[in-house]
């Protein structure tokens, strides 16, 4: 397992041990309020091979008999509630924190269904006791803030249906994920963006992460994260998270690359990448981003007055994201239809680079999210850290291993083996 000491992989031995510790503690505290026994068992197929489960099936079971709680590694169908499905889908749900908030569980299941299909996670039976349900929801949160994303990029991309997208991204310098979020969530993000903007900030505003849960959830979108991991490596950090609101008229961002101050030739590996979320349908008339496929292979910015061959407008439905990277050439199109185009621009940098926005690390924000959010705020690497005993060698060693595993699996994807 490759994790920091305070994190774990979903359903690993460390995960099971922490689950046991939590349940023993909570059940002891709440015993008087529990009305009787309860039990849950879960089983998920297609777990990543590095976890070495028999037939790649990960399972566990908990049972409270009215006196004591037991936790074990086996699957048991004689329980009150059974949860089954795909490991990667379940891991996506497992990384949601705050599921007791109104509507949060429904939103989690809706998001997972949008990514993996409606039967990716199946629940049978239920816990009758409200106190038991609350303990299990709190367990979900407790483990969610410790559970890392699947570090096997090739396995994860395959389960998410993104292996081909990653190959396309390398070839063209960009790729589009259609319907990466449910349309309802796109509407929520659009409303939250408008809520955050003041009239004088109508063109663009930064630091959008700090304006509500919608942005914290969106920035961790697991599909976009997989593209970012494939392009920028693990430990990529938020360079900026900005919104743009624009009405009809000519585009105001001319053709450019996002490689400010990077000398030519650009490196063969990507330094920076941007995911732009469409919160309405994007057509040519909407004034979408235009990209020049393959222009990243020139490894330089456009020269003054230089034209562009074969540029394409990014047309995609609401709730989609285009991710462009590697110094590909792009610009903002003209908008000929009425109304405003609202977009969120998630600009990430390879972890070794400085960011545009200073990071504001808020302990409460970290507490209400999975480790993935901390990773993009630089919490998991050794940069900007120092203790009395010196550099953070634990984080250095962790990130070194994670980067190497990620890179090895990316090679598999590009070779078409995954
Ligand atoms: Fe740009």
Boltz pocket constraint, residues with backbone or C-beta under 6 A from the ligand:
constraints:
  - pocket:
      binder: B
      contacts: [[A, 256], [A, 257], [A, 258], [A, 330]]
      max_distance: 6.0
